[in-house]
């Protein structure tokens, strides 16, 4: 029995089409994940900027009203300074209980005075973090309260400040 040359040519053509489609789907999927990770990075930076602004305004109010700094010795939860907390704020929680919140959630640890975020897309963060969470300590800076990173986080190769 002799093989049909048209039939074997069609198999090769369909094989090439299939390979091209698989490569295209893989590439589009990867690029979609990159865009999702970049979107999360922008959202995290925007939330940090909002929290830093809230802390700065609170500090200005304290100085303007001449309140005692002794009552402000313990770091404040910057989320309580906002008009409304973000919908993904999970409340006050300790570092060791970060697994209890869903990825994409913000928390405040009153014990360490830290703001934490559990990432949705942790594959873009360096160095790899336990529980896929990043932490920022609320502390005193040269010009008032500030949020400083607990580690040297890099997201897509750029510093996360």
N, CA, C and O of each residue as an XYZ file, in Angstrom:
644
protein
N       0.838     -1.175      0.000
C       0.000      0.000      0.000
C       0.886      1.243      0.000
O       1.786      1.364      0.831
N       0.651      2.108     -0.872
C       1.441      3.310     -1.052
C       0.781      4.477     -0.316
O      -0.439      4.630     -0.365
N       1.600      5.317      0.380
C       1.023      6.458      1.095
C       0.713      7.586      0.122
O       1.400      7.788     -0.879
N      -0.329      8.300      0.451
C      -0.786      9.411     -0.393
C       0.050     10.652     -0.082
O       0.033     11.114      1.059
N       0.797     11.224     -1.072
C       1.639     12.389     -0.805
C       0.832     13.618     -0.380
O       1.335     14.446      0.380
N      -0.390     13.749     -0.847
C      -1.227     14.890     -0.444
C      -1.579     14.769      1.028
O      -1.573     15.757      1.761
N      -1.888     13.544      1.457
C      -2.254     13.309      2.858
C      -1.085     13.621      3.782
O      -1.296     14.280      4.800
N       0.127     13.188      3.487
C       1.271     13.468      4.355
C       1.633     14.953      4.325
O       2.117     15.487      5.323
N       1.410     15.612      3.216
C       1.667     17.056      3.162
C       0.679     17.795      4.068
O       1.060     18.753      4.741
N      -0.570     17.364      4.092
C      -1.590     17.999      4.958
C      -1.246     17.805      6.441
O      -1.429     18.716      7.249
N      -0.758     16.642      6.784
C      -0.375     16.385      8.175
C       0.750     17.333      8.593
O       0.722     17.888      9.692
N       1.714     17.513      7.738
C       2.819     18.431      8.034
C       2.300     19.862      8.166
O       2.693     20.577      9.087
N       1.429     20.282      7.263
C       0.874     21.643      7.313
C       0.095     21.868      8.603
O       0.263     22.891      9.266
N      -0.755     20.910      8.956
C      -1.534     21.042     10.188
C      -0.631     20.987     11.430
O      -0.909     21.641     12.435
N       0.409     20.231     11.354
C       1.372     20.194     12.463
C       2.036     21.547     12.660
O       2.204     21.997     13.794
N       2.412     22.191     11.578
C       3.036     23.521     11.659
C       2.031     24.541     12.193
O       2.371     25.360     13.046
N       0.801     24.492     11.694
C      -0.248     25.415     12.175
C      -0.478     25.217     13.673
O      -0.616     26.189     14.416
N      -0.518     23.973     14.110
C      -0.717     23.676     15.532
C       0.428     24.231     16.373
O       0.189     24.837     17.417
N       1.659     24.033     15.935
C       2.816     24.560     16.664
C       2.785     26.082     16.755
O       3.078     26.652     17.806
N       2.433     26.729     15.663
C       2.343     28.200     15.662
C       1.265     28.665     16.635
O       1.485     29.613     17.388
N       0.108     28.014     16.631
C      -0.970     28.381     17.545
C      -0.581     28.165     19.007
O      -0.871     29.015     19.848
N       0.056     27.065     19.318
C       0.499     26.795     20.691
C       1.505     27.864     21.140
O       1.420     28.371     22.259
N       2.442     28.195     20.275
C       3.434     29.228     20.608
C       2.754     30.581     20.814
O       3.121     31.323     21.725
N       1.787     30.901     19.994
C       1.070     32.163     20.116
C       0.272     32.223     21.413
O       0.296     33.239     22.107
N      -0.425     31.158     21.742
C      -1.197     31.109     22.987
C      -0.271     31.216     24.193
O      -0.580     31.931     25.147
N       0.843     30.524     24.163
C       1.803     30.602     25.279
C       2.334     32.028     25.442
O       2.427     32.530     26.562
N       2.682     32.676     24.334
C       3.222     34.038     24.383
C       2.190     35.029     24.903
O       2.507     35.872     25.742
N       0.970     34.934     24.417
C      -0.091     35.838     24.876
C      -0.366     35.610     26.360
O      -0.555     36.572     27.103
N      -0.391     34.368     26.797
C      -0.600     34.077     28.221
C       0.486     34.651     29.097
O       0.200     35.210     30.156
N       1.725     34.520     28.674
C       2.840     35.066     29.457
C       2.772     36.584     29.512
O       2.971     37.176     30.572
N       2.496     37.208     28.392
C       2.393     38.675     28.371
C       1.231     39.157     29.227
O       1.325     40.210     29.857
N       0.140     38.405     29.261
C      -0.995     38.765     30.123
C      -0.581     38.710     31.587
O      -0.974     39.575     32.370
N       0.208     37.704     31.970
C       0.685     37.616     33.356
C       1.629     38.773     33.683
O       1.609     39.281     34.804
N       2.446     39.191     32.732
C       3.339     40.333     32.938
C       2.515     41.598     33.182
O       2.809     42.372     34.092
N       1.496     41.799     32.373
C       0.643     42.982     32.533
C      -0.080     42.947     33.874
O      -0.211     43.983     34.526
N      -0.551     41.780     34.298
C      -1.202     41.663     35.598
C      -0.218     42.009     36.722
O      -0.576     42.728     37.655
N       1.001     41.510     36.639
C       2.012     41.810     37.645
C       2.364     43.290     37.682
O       2.541     43.858     38.760
N       2.467     43.915     36.521
C       2.760     45.350     36.483
C       1.599     46.158     37.037
O       1.806     47.167     37.711
N       0.391     45.723     36.759
C      -0.783     46.397     37.321
C      -0.804     46.305     38.834
O      -1.129     47.276     39.518
N      -0.455     45.134     39.358
C      -0.401     44.980     40.815
C       0.688     45.863     41.409
O       0.490     46.464     42.465
N       1.823     45.948     40.749
C       2.925     46.803     41.223
C       2.474     48.255     41.303
O       2.761     48.938     42.286
N       1.775     48.731     40.286
C       1.280     50.108     40.284
C       0.278     50.318     41.418
O       0.314     51.348     42.091
N      -0.606     49.362     41.632
C      -1.593     49.475     42.707
C      -0.923     49.495     44.076
O      -1.335     50.253     44.955
N       0.106     48.670     44.265
C       0.833     48.644     45.538
C       1.526     49.989     45.777
O       1.459     50.540     46.875
N       2.182     50.505     44.756
C       2.870     51.794     44.887
C       1.879     52.922     45.173
O       2.184     53.822     45.956
N       0.715     52.887     44.558
C      -0.300     53.916     44.796
C      -0.817     53.843     46.232
O      -1.009     54.874     46.876
N      -1.040     52.643     46.729
C      -1.505     52.490     48.112
C      -0.436     52.960     49.090
O      -0.750     53.635     50.070
N       0.825     52.609     48.834
C       1.906     53.072     49.706
C       1.995     54.591     49.701
O       2.201     55.198     50.752
N       1.845     55.210     48.544
C       1.881     56.672     48.458
C       0.732     57.290     49.256
O       0.911     58.306     49.927
N      -0.435     56.677     49.179
C      -1.593     57.165     49.939
C      -1.343     57.057     51.438
O      -1.649     57.983     52.188
N      -0.788     55.928     51.875
C      -0.504     55.734     53.301
C       0.562     56.715     53.776
O       0.453     57.264     54.872
N       1.586     56.939     52.964
C       2.634     57.896     53.331
C       2.068     59.309     53.432
O       2.442     60.067     54.327
N       1.179     59.662     52.527
C       0.541     60.970     52.577
C      -0.316     61.106     53.825
O      -0.295     62.149     54.479
N      -1.068     60.069     54.165
C      -1.905     60.090     55.371
C      -1.048     60.265     56.627
O      -1.413     61.011     57.536
N       0.089     59.574     56.669
C       0.989     59.727     57.824
C       1.562     61.146     57.901
O       1.680     61.709     58.989
N       1.913     61.716     56.760
C       2.468     63.081     56.740
C       1.422     64.100     57.175
O       1.729     65.013     57.941
N       0.198     63.954     56.697
C      -0.871     64.883     57.093
C      -1.161     64.746     58.571
O      -1.374     65.747     59.254
N      -1.173     63.524     59.078
C      -1.386     63.311     60.511
C      -0.291     63.983     61.330
O      -0.567     64.579     62.371
N       0.939     63.889     60.863
C       2.057     64.533     61.560
C       1.893     66.052     61.565
O       2.166     66.703     62.574
N       1.454     66.614     60.451
C       1.212     68.060     60.380
C       0.109     68.486     61.333
O       0.213     69.528     61.980
N      -0.940     67.693     61.425
C      -2.037     68.001     62.345
C      -1.539     67.956     63.786
O      -1.905     68.806     64.597
N      -0.718     66.980     64.101
C      -0.173     66.872     65.460
C       0.657     68.110     65.799
O       0.532     68.662     66.892
N       1.497     68.541     64.873
C       2.323     69.728     65.118
C       1.478     70.993     65.183
O       1.751     71.880     65.991
N       0.465     71.082     64.348
C      -0.371     72.281     64.319
C      -1.217     72.418     65.571
O      -1.474     73.529     66.034
N      -1.649     71.297     66.119
C      -2.475     71.350     67.328
C      -1.655     71.214     68.594
O      -2.201     71.232     69.697
N      -0.353     71.077     68.442
C       0.588     70.986     69.571
C       0.233     69.859     70.531
O       0.319     70.017     71.748
N      -0.168     68.721     69.972
C      -0.447     67.549     70.801
C       0.863     66.980     71.308
O       1.913     67.161     70.692
N       0.793     66.300     72.421
C       1.973     65.683     73.007
C       2.479     64.554     72.121
O       1.690     63.753     71.619
N       3.783     64.488     71.930
C       4.351     63.401     71.133
C       4.425     62.102     71.928
O       4.654     61.044     71.342
N       4.239     62.153     73.232
C       4.278     60.939     74.049
C       3.118     60.013     73.696
O       3.271     58.791     73.713
N       1.960     60.589     73.376
C       0.820     59.747     73.035
C       0.989     59.110     71.662
O       0.264     58.179     71.312
N       1.932     59.605     70.896
C       2.152     59.089     69.551
C       3.403     58.227     69.458
O       3.940     58.033     68.368
N       3.877     57.702     70.599
C       5.102     56.913     70.601
C       4.924     55.598     69.828
O       5.839     55.160     69.131
N       3.762     54.978     69.950
C       3.495     53.723     69.253
C       3.092     54.048     67.809
O       2.284     54.949     67.581
N       3.650     53.319     66.838
C       3.289     53.595     65.440
C       1.787     53.447     65.201
O       1.153     52.506     65.678
N       1.248     54.387     64.462
C      -0.173     54.356     64.141
C      -0.425     53.453     62.952
O       0.437     53.258     62.095
N      -1.613     52.914     62.924
C      -2.070     52.170     61.767
C      -2.451     53.204     60.711
O      -3.454     53.899     60.877
N      -1.682     53.325     59.632
C      -1.980     54.363     58.644
C      -3.328     54.172     57.946
O      -3.880     55.125     57.396
N      -3.855     52.964     57.964
C      -5.155     52.729     57.340
C      -6.266     53.440     58.101
O      -7.272     53.827     57.506
N      -6.096     53.620     59.423
C      -7.116     54.309     60.213
C      -7.099     55.817     59.963
O      -8.038     56.513     60.348
N      -6.055     56.324     59.330
C      -5.966     57.745     59.024
C      -6.690     58.103     57.727
O      -6.909     59.281     57.444
N      -7.056     57.110     56.952
C      -7.737     57.345     55.679
C      -9.226     57.590     55.910
O      -9.793     57.133     56.902
N      -9.852     58.319     54.981
C     -11.301     58.536     55.070
C     -12.060     57.217     55.010
O     -13.057     57.029     55.707
N     -11.590     56.330     54.190
C     -12.178     54.997     54.074
C     -11.070     54.008     53.762
O     -10.175     54.295     52.967
N     -11.133     52.854     54.384
C     -10.076     51.864     54.141
C     -10.301     51.204     52.787
O     -11.442     51.079     52.342
N      -9.221     50.781     52.128
C      -9.378     50.103     50.840
C     -10.176     48.806     51.005
O     -10.135     48.185     52.067
N     -10.891     48.400     49.975
C     -11.688     47.174     50.089
C     -10.839     45.924     50.326
O     -11.345     44.912     50.811
N      -9.545     45.992     49.984
C      -8.692     44.821     50.192
C      -7.875     44.927     51.484
O      -6.868     44.236     51.637
N      -8.305     45.788     52.413
C      -7.660     45.858     53.727
C      -8.299     44.800     54.614
O      -9.508     44.820     54.843
N      -7.482     43.874     55.114
C      -7.989     42.742     55.897
C      -7.986     43.011     57.396
O      -8.456     42.173     58.166
N      -7.470     44.157     57.831
C      -7.479     44.494     59.251
C      -6.125     44.314     59.907
O      -5.096     44.212     59.238
N      -6.148     44.278     61.236
C      -4.910     44.117     62.000
C      -4.630     42.629     62.174
O      -5.504     41.848     62.551
N      -3.389     42.265     61.886
C      -2.997     40.863     61.888
C      -1.497     40.799     62.087
O      -0.773     41.663     61.592
N      -1.018     39.801     62.796
C       0.419     39.681     63.011
C       1.109     39.051     61.812
O       0.483     38.392     60.982
N       2.422     39.272     61.745
C       3.229     38.747     60.634
C       3.035     37.247     60.446
O       2.885     36.771     59.321
N       3.040     36.518     61.533
C       2.981     35.057     61.436
C       1.617     34.544     60.962
O       1.496     33.383     60.571
N       0.595     35.399     60.995
C      -0.744     34.982     60.568
C      -1.103     35.483     59.170
O      -2.277     35.488     58.800
N      -0.114     35.899     58.397
C      -0.383     36.451     57.066
C      -1.032     35.419     56.149
O      -1.724     35.782     55.198
N      -0.815     34.147     56.426
C      -1.437     33.102     55.603
C      -2.961     33.119     55.724
O      -3.653     32.549     54.880
N      -3.484     33.763     56.757
C      -4.929     33.797     56.979
C      -5.651     34.740     56.025
O      -6.874     34.670     55.898
N      -4.918     35.615     55.355
C      -5.569     36.558     54.440
C      -5.377     36.100     52.997
O      -4.419     35.404     52.661
N      -6.302     36.506     52.179
C      -6.247     36.147     50.760
C      -5.156     36.952     50.061
O      -4.876     38.084     50.456
N      -4.540     36.387     49.033
C      -3.595     37.179     48.238
C      -4.289     38.435     47.707
O      -5.462     38.409     47.337
N      -3.530     39.536     47.680
C      -4.086     40.814     47.255
C      -4.622     41.639     48.407
O      -5.294     42.648     48.188
N      -4.330     41.218     49.646
C      -4.853     41.900     50.834
C      -3.764     42.659     51.578
O      -2.607     42.239     51.621
N      -4.163     43.798     52.168
C      -3.295     44.599     53.027
C      -3.634     44.305     54.475
O      -4.787     44.029     54.804
N      -2.624     44.363     55.350
C      -2.828     44.184     56.795
C      -1.939     45.167     57.546
O      -1.012     45.752     56.985
N      -2.246     45.331     58.826
C      -1.381     46.102     59.706
C      -1.086     45.237     60.917
O      -2.002     44.705     61.544
N       0.202     45.095     61.250
C       0.628     44.338     62.432
C       0.927     45.336     63.538
O       1.939     46.033     63.471
N       0.066     45.426     64.566
C       0.286     46.401     65.635
C       1.494     46.072     66.507
O       2.055     46.966     67.140
N       1.909     44.788     66.552
C       3.051     44.405     67.376
C       4.358     44.984     66.844
O       5.176     45.483     67.616
N       4.555     44.918     65.540
C       5.801     45.439     64.970
C       5.610     46.821     64.347
O       6.587     47.466     63.967
N       4.369     47.277     64.241
C       4.111     48.556     63.593
C       4.401     48.480     62.105
O       5.024     49.377     61.537
N       3.941     47.391     61.472
C       4.243     47.140     60.066
C       2.974     47.046     59.226
O       1.936     46.560     59.676
N       3.091     47.519     58.012
C       2.047     47.352     57.007
C       2.509     46.227     56.096
O       3.654     46.217     55.644
N       1.622     45.281     55.827
C       1.967     44.156     54.969
C       1.006     44.004     53.823
O      -0.157     44.401     53.901
N       1.513     43.419     52.750
C       0.683     43.143     51.577
C       1.005     41.747     51.088
O       2.172     41.410     50.886
N      -0.014     40.936     50.899
C       0.158     39.583     50.360
C      -0.089     39.636     48.858
O      -1.184     39.975     48.408
N       0.934     39.301     48.095
C       0.901     39.483     46.649
C      -0.005     38.500     45.911
O      -0.146     37.339     46.295
N      -0.612     39.004     44.841
C      -1.381     38.160     43.930
C      -0.459     37.446     42.943
O      -0.663     36.275     42.622
N       0.555     38.168     42.468
C       1.478     37.650     41.449
C       2.911     37.754     41.970
O       3.661     38.633     41.545
N       3.294     36.868     42.880
C       4.606     36.971     43.528
C       5.787     36.585     42.641
O       6.935     36.823     43.017
N       5.533     35.997     41.477
C       6.649     35.534     40.644
C       7.513     36.669     40.124
O       8.622     36.419     39.650
N       7.042     37.912     40.197
C       7.808     39.047     39.674
C       8.606     39.747     40.764
O       9.325     40.703     40.473
N       8.498     39.295     42.016
C       9.171     39.944     43.142
C      10.491     39.253     43.459
O      10.588     38.026     43.444
N      11.499     40.063     43.744
C      12.801     39.572     44.197
C      13.173     40.316     45.471
O      12.894     41.512     45.554
N      13.763     39.706     46.435
C      13.926     38.259     46.586
C      12.591     37.610     46.926
O      11.651     38.272     47.364
N      12.532     36.317     46.716
C      11.315     35.569     47.024
C      11.000     35.727     48.504
O      11.902     35.650     49.338
N       9.739     35.945     48.837
C       9.334     36.196     50.218
C       8.478     35.057     50.753
O       7.702     34.437     50.027
N       8.645     34.803     52.044
C       7.803     33.811     52.699
C       6.364     34.306     52.667
O       6.115     35.489     52.900
N       5.448     33.452     52.391
C       4.017     33.746     52.314
C       3.707     34.748     51.205
O       2.599     35.281     51.141
N       4.676     35.003     50.337
C       4.478     35.951     49.241
C       3.953     37.288     49.743
O       3.037     37.868     49.160
N       4.547     37.770     50.834
C       4.124     39.037     51.434
C       5.300     40.001     51.524
O       6.447     39.597     51.717
N       4.990     41.276     51.381
C       5.995     42.328     51.547
C       5.575     43.185     52.736
O       4.387     43.384     52.993
N       6.582     43.689     53.456
C       6.317     44.411     54.700
C       7.026     45.749     54.717
O       8.136     45.896     54.206
N       6.350     46.729     55.323
C       6.876     48.079     55.462
C       6.661     48.526     56.903
O       5.547     48.464     57.423
N       7.745     48.980     57.545
C       7.665     49.407     58.941
C       7.265     50.875     59.018
O       7.814     51.725     58.317
N       6.297     51.151     59.888
C       5.912     52.526     60.171
C       6.866     53.010     61.250
O       6.900     52.456     62.349
N       7.637     54.036     60.942
C       8.615     54.525     61.917
C       8.868     56.004     61.744
O       8.331     56.660     60.851
N       9.688     56.491     62.611
C      10.030     57.908     62.575
C      11.201     58.119     61.627
O      12.198     57.399     61.671
N      11.058     59.111     60.782
C      12.133     59.499     59.878
C      12.637     60.873     60.259
O      12.169     61.460     61.235
N      13.564     61.380     59.517
C      14.122     62.702     59.783
C      13.063     63.795     59.676
O      13.142     64.818     60.357
N      12.068     63.568     58.812
C      11.037     64.582     58.591
C       9.654     64.085     58.971
O       8.662     64.483     58.359
N       9.576     63.225     59.967
C       8.280     62.716     60.405
C       8.158     61.226     60.155
O       9.134     60.564     59.802
N       6.950     60.696     60.342
C       6.751     59.257     60.176
C       6.935     58.836     58.723
O       6.718     59.613     57.793
N       7.342     57.581     58.560
C       7.569     57.078     57.205
C       7.294     55.587     57.141
O       7.213     54.914     58.169
N       7.155     55.088     55.950
C       7.018     53.653     55.688
C       8.302     53.200     55.011
O       8.617     53.644     53.908
N       9.036     52.324     55.664
C      10.283     51.844     55.071
C      10.207     50.334     54.859
O       9.630     49.602     55.663
N      10.799     49.896     53.766
C      10.768     48.480     53.404
C      11.505     47.632     54.432
O      12.527     48.048     54.978
N      10.979     46.445     54.687
C      11.634     45.496     55.582
C      12.778     44.767     54.875
O      13.685     44.251     55.528
N      12.736     44.727     53.560
C      13.781     44.096     52.750
C      13.967     44.948     51.502
O      13.185     45.862     51.239
N      14.990     44.644     50.752
C      15.257     45.379     49.508
C      14.448     44.728     48.388
O      14.974     43.936     47.606
N      13.162     45.073     48.322
C      12.278     44.463     47.339
C      12.547     45.027     45.951
O      12.763     46.226     45.773
N      12.526     44.125     44.972
C      12.647     44.511     43.561
C      11.517     43.820     42.817
O      11.318     42.612     42.943
N      10.793     44.592     42.051
C       9.658     44.076     41.297
C       9.913     44.394     39.834
O      10.040     45.562     39.467
N       9.989     43.390     39.011
C      10.363     43.540     37.615
C      11.734     44.205     37.502
O      11.988     44.973     36.574
N      12.609     43.902     38.453
C      13.975     44.433     38.425
C      14.111     45.856     38.911
O      15.216     46.398     38.899
N      13.014     46.490     39.344
C      13.047     47.871     39.825
C      12.752     47.908     41.314
O      11.974     47.104     41.826
N      13.385     48.857     42.006
C      13.117     48.999     43.437
C      11.665     49.351     43.669
O      11.057     50.090     42.895
N      11.119     48.817     44.738
C       9.743     49.095     45.119
C       9.776     50.102     46.271
O       9.878     49.718     47.436
N       9.690     51.360     45.945
C       9.674     52.421     46.969
C       8.439     53.247     46.831
O       8.237     54.188     47.598
